[in-house]
Amino acid sequence: MTELNIGTVVVLKSGSPPMTVSELYSEQQEVKCVWFDSTGCIHDFRFHQDALRADGEGVEATYDDEIPF
């Protein structure tokens, strides 16, 4: 897996919108990611790094709808 750093664009291994790593929690092997939903609302959540892969590493990002901006 590509090393995750702040600013790395990632997706869930199961598929997700592109998300940007915004914080690293190395002791818990977690990263905080931010992303926009289809209505333009921003979200954030902490994920275990093993649930993520750098965007472009074999999983296509998926979207519910086109982002309106």
Backbone as a printed PyTorch tensor [residue, N CA C, xyz], in Angstrom:
tensor([[[  0.8500,  -1.1930,   0.0000],
         [  0.0000,   0.0000,   0.0000],
         [  0.8840,   1.2400,   0.0000]],

        [[  0.4480,   2.2390,  -0.7270],
         [  1.1430,   3.5230,  -0.7390],
         [  1.0830,   4.1310,   0.6540]],

        [[  2.1850,   4.7440,   1.0720],
         [  2.1920,   5.4120,   2.3690],
         [  1.1810,   6.5560,   2.3490]],

        [[  0.3570,   6.6240,   3.3770],
         [ -0.6520,   7.6820,   3.4490],
         [ -0.0760,   8.8810,   4.1800]],

        [[ -0.2570,  10.0290,   3.5890],
         [  0.1770,  11.2990,   4.1740],
         [ -0.9820,  12.2690,   4.1120]],

        [[ -0.8940,  13.3420,   4.8710],
         [ -1.8990,  14.3940,   4.7740],
         [ -1.9100,  14.8920,   3.3330]],

        [[ -3.1110,  14.9220,   2.7450],
         [ -3.2600,  15.3520,   1.3670],
         [ -3.3850,  14.2050,   0.3720]],

        [[ -3.0830,  12.9630,   0.7990],
         [ -3.2410,  11.8160,  -0.0970],
         [ -4.7130,  11.5930,  -0.3830]],

        [[ -5.0620,  11.3720,  -1.6510],
         [ -6.4390,  11.0700,  -2.0330],
         [ -6.6150,   9.5580,  -1.9660]],

        [[ -7.6430,   9.1280,  -1.2230],
         [ -7.8900,   7.7070,  -0.9800],
         [ -9.3400,   7.3660,  -1.2680]],

        [[ -9.6060,   6.0680,  -1.3750],
         [-10.9700,   5.5410,  -1.4410],
         [-11.0200,   4.3260,  -0.5300]],

        [[-12.2280,   3.9700,  -0.0870],
         [-12.3950,   2.7160,   0.6260],
         [-12.1230,   1.5690,  -0.3370]],

        [[-11.5560,   0.4890,   0.1450],
         [-11.2870,  -0.6660,  -0.7130],
         [-12.5700,  -1.2120,  -1.3280]],

        [[-13.6950,  -1.0230,  -0.6470],
         [-14.9860,  -1.4920,  -1.1630],
         [-15.6210,  -0.5000,  -2.1310]],

        [[-14.9890,   0.6720,  -2.3180],
         [-15.5050,   1.7100,  -3.1980],
         [-16.1060,   2.8510,  -2.4080]],

        [[-15.8340,   4.0670,  -2.8330],
         [-16.3410,   5.2590,  -2.1510],
         [-16.0180,   6.4780,  -3.0040]],

        [[-16.5660,   7.6390,  -2.6220],
         [-16.1110,   8.8730,  -3.2610],
         [-14.6380,   9.0930,  -2.9110]],

        [[-13.9130,   9.8550,  -3.7080],
         [-12.5430,  10.2060,  -3.3320],
         [-12.5560,  10.9960,  -2.0240]],

        [[-11.6220,  10.6780,  -1.1530],
         [-11.5050,  11.3540,   0.1360],
         [-10.0650,  11.8090,   0.2940]],

        [[ -9.8580,  12.8890,   1.0340],
         [ -8.5220,  13.4180,   1.2700],
         [ -8.1350,  13.1820,   2.7180]],

        [[ -6.9430,  12.6120,   2.9280],
         [ -6.4420,  12.3980,   4.2820],
         [ -6.1570,  13.7610,   4.9050]],

        [[ -6.7510,  14.0100,   6.0860],
         [ -6.5610,  15.3130,   6.7360],
         [ -5.8120,  15.2110,   8.0610]],

        [[ -5.7880,  14.0410,   8.6840],
         [ -5.0490,  13.8390,   9.9330],
         [ -4.5660,  12.3980,   9.9800]],

        [[ -3.4300,  12.1760,  10.6680],
         [ -2.8670,  10.8430,  10.8320],
         [ -2.8490,  10.4780,  12.3070]],

        [[ -3.2280,   9.2590,  12.6330],
         [ -3.2070,   8.7320,  13.9940],
         [ -2.4030,   7.4350,  13.9580]],

        [[ -1.0830,   7.5620,  13.9160],
         [ -0.2170,   6.4140,  13.6550],
         [ -0.3080,   5.3460,  14.7410]],

        [[ -0.4900,   5.7250,  15.9930],
         [ -0.5630,   4.7220,  17.0620],
         [ -1.7660,   3.8020,  16.8880]],

        [[ -2.8860,   4.3220,  16.3910],
         [ -4.0940,   3.5150,  16.1730],
         [ -4.1680,   2.9830,  14.7360]],

        [[ -3.1960,   3.3240,  13.9070],
         [ -3.1960,   2.9680,  12.4840],
         [ -4.4720,   3.4640,  11.8040]],

        [[ -4.8770,   4.6830,  12.1680],
         [ -6.0780,   5.2970,  11.6020],
         [ -5.7150,   6.6100,  10.9270]],

        [[ -6.5820,   7.0130,  10.0010],
         [ -6.4560,   8.3140,   9.3520],
         [ -7.8320,   8.9690,   9.3330]],

        [[ -7.8440,  10.2810,   9.4270],
         [ -9.0850,  11.0370,   9.2800],
         [ -9.1460,  11.5200,   7.8460]],

        [[-10.2890,  11.2960,   7.2160],
         [-10.4880,  11.6960,   5.8250],
         [-11.6450,  12.6770,   5.7390]],

        [[-11.5860,  13.5480,   4.7430],
         [-12.6770,  14.4810,   4.4530],
         [-13.1090,  14.2860,   3.0050]],

        [[-14.4050,  14.5090,   2.7520],
         [-14.9390,  14.3950,   1.3940],
         [-16.2340,  15.1700,   1.3110]],

        [[-16.6650,  15.4400,   0.0880],
         [-17.9350,  16.0960,  -0.1770],
         [-18.9300,  15.0680,  -0.6720]],

        [[-20.1940,  15.1830,  -0.2210],
         [-21.2330,  14.3010,  -0.7550],
         [-21.8320,  14.9400,  -2.0060]],

        [[-22.8450,  14.2830,  -2.5490],
         [-23.4240,  14.7360,  -3.8200],
         [-24.1470,  16.0770,  -3.7200]],

        [[-24.4240,  16.5450,  -2.4810],
         [-25.0800,  17.8460,  -2.3270],
         [-24.0880,  18.9510,  -1.9860]],

        [[-22.7960,  18.5940,  -1.8950],
         [-21.7790,  19.5880,  -1.5860],
         [-21.4650,  19.7190,  -0.1050]],

        [[-22.0990,  18.9070,   0.7520],
         [-21.8160,  18.9350,   2.1940],
         [-20.5100,  18.2040,   2.4680]],

        [[-19.6920,  18.7800,   3.3300],
         [-18.4170,  18.1600,   3.6700],
         [-18.6230,  17.2000,   4.8460]],

        [[-17.9020,  16.0890,   4.8070],
         [-17.9580,  15.0770,   5.8630],
         [-16.5390,  14.7180,   6.2740]],

        [[-16.4030,  14.2000,   7.4870],
         [-15.1180,  13.6360,   7.8980],
         [-15.3670,  12.4140,   8.7710]],

        [[-14.3910,  11.5180,   8.7730],
         [-14.5130,  10.2860,   9.5480],
         [-13.1250,   9.6850,   9.6830]],

        [[-12.9260,   8.9540,  10.7960],
         [-11.6700,   8.2380,  10.9950],
         [-11.8260,   6.8080,  10.4960]],

        [[-10.8750,   6.3640,   9.6870],
         [-10.8630,   5.0140,   9.1320],
         [ -9.5690,   4.3140,   9.5070]],

        [[ -9.6360,   2.9890,   9.6910],
         [ -8.4050,   2.2230,   9.8370],
         [ -7.7110,   2.2390,   8.4860]],

        [[ -6.4030,   2.4110,   8.4920],
         [ -5.6780,   2.5590,   7.2250],
         [ -5.7990,   1.3210,   6.3360]],

        [[ -6.0540,   0.1430,   6.9120],
         [ -6.1930,  -1.0650,   6.0930],
         [ -7.4910,  -1.0940,   5.2940]],

        [[ -8.4470,  -0.2080,   5.6200],
         [ -9.7100,  -0.1460,   4.8750],
         [ -9.6020,   0.7540,   3.6470]],

        [[ -8.4590,   1.4240,   3.4930],
         [ -8.2800,   2.4190,   2.4320],
         [ -7.1960,   2.0160,   1.4580]],

        [[ -7.2930,   2.5750,   0.2690],
         [ -6.1850,   2.4940,  -0.6900],
         [ -6.1020,   3.8400,  -1.3990]],

        [[ -4.8910,   4.1620,  -1.8070],
         [ -4.7070,   5.4210,  -2.5330],
         [ -5.5340,   5.3650,  -3.8070]],

        [[ -6.2300,   6.4440,  -4.1270],
         [ -7.0530,   6.5030,  -5.3410],
         [ -6.1620,   6.2320,  -6.5370]],

        [[ -6.6030,   5.3430,  -7.4020],
         [ -5.8070,   4.9830,  -8.5580],
         [ -5.0690,   3.6730,  -8.3890]],

        [[ -5.2230,   2.9980,  -7.2340],
         [ -4.5660,   1.7120,  -6.9920],
         [ -5.5150,   0.5560,  -7.2480]],

        [[ -6.3180,   0.6190,  -8.2840],
         [ -7.1160,  -0.5270,  -8.6750],
         [ -8.5860,  -0.4830,  -8.3210]],

        [[ -9.0570,   0.5230,  -7.5970],
         [-10.4780,   0.6340,  -7.2830],
         [-10.9640,   1.9700,  -7.7910]],

        [[-11.9840,   1.9290,  -8.5990],
         [-12.5350,   3.1600,  -9.1520],
         [-13.4310,   3.8210,  -8.1140]],

        [[-13.3090,   5.1220,  -7.9640],
         [-14.1780,   5.8680,  -7.0560],
         [-15.6110,   5.7940,  -7.5650]],

        [[-16.5620,   5.7530,  -6.6300],
         [-17.9660,   5.6950,  -6.9950],
         [-18.6940,   6.9070,  -6.4280]],

        [[-19.7480,   7.3190,  -7.1150],
         [-20.5310,   8.4860,  -6.7120],
         [-22.0020,   8.1420,  -6.7780]],

        [[-22.7870,   8.6890,  -5.8320],
         [-24.2270,   8.5280,  -5.8940],
         [-24.8030,   9.3970,  -7.0080]],

        [[-24.3780,  10.6310,  -7.0540],
         [-24.8200,  11.6050,  -8.0490],
         [-23.6390,  12.5110,  -8.3660]],

        [[-23.7680,  13.2380,  -9.4420],
         [-22.7320,  14.2070,  -9.7770],
         [-22.7630,  15.3450,  -8.7700]],

        [[-21.5850,  15.7790,  -8.3370],
         [-21.5030,  16.8930,  -7.3920],
         [-21.9180,  18.1670,  -8.1340]],

        [[-22.8130,  18.9670,  -7.5340],
         [-23.4140,  20.0950,  -8.2630],
         [-22.5450,  21.3510,  -8.3400]],

        [[-21.2420,  21.2530,  -8.1970],
         [-20.4070,  22.4380,  -8.3300],
         [-19.1060,  22.0890,  -8.9950]]])
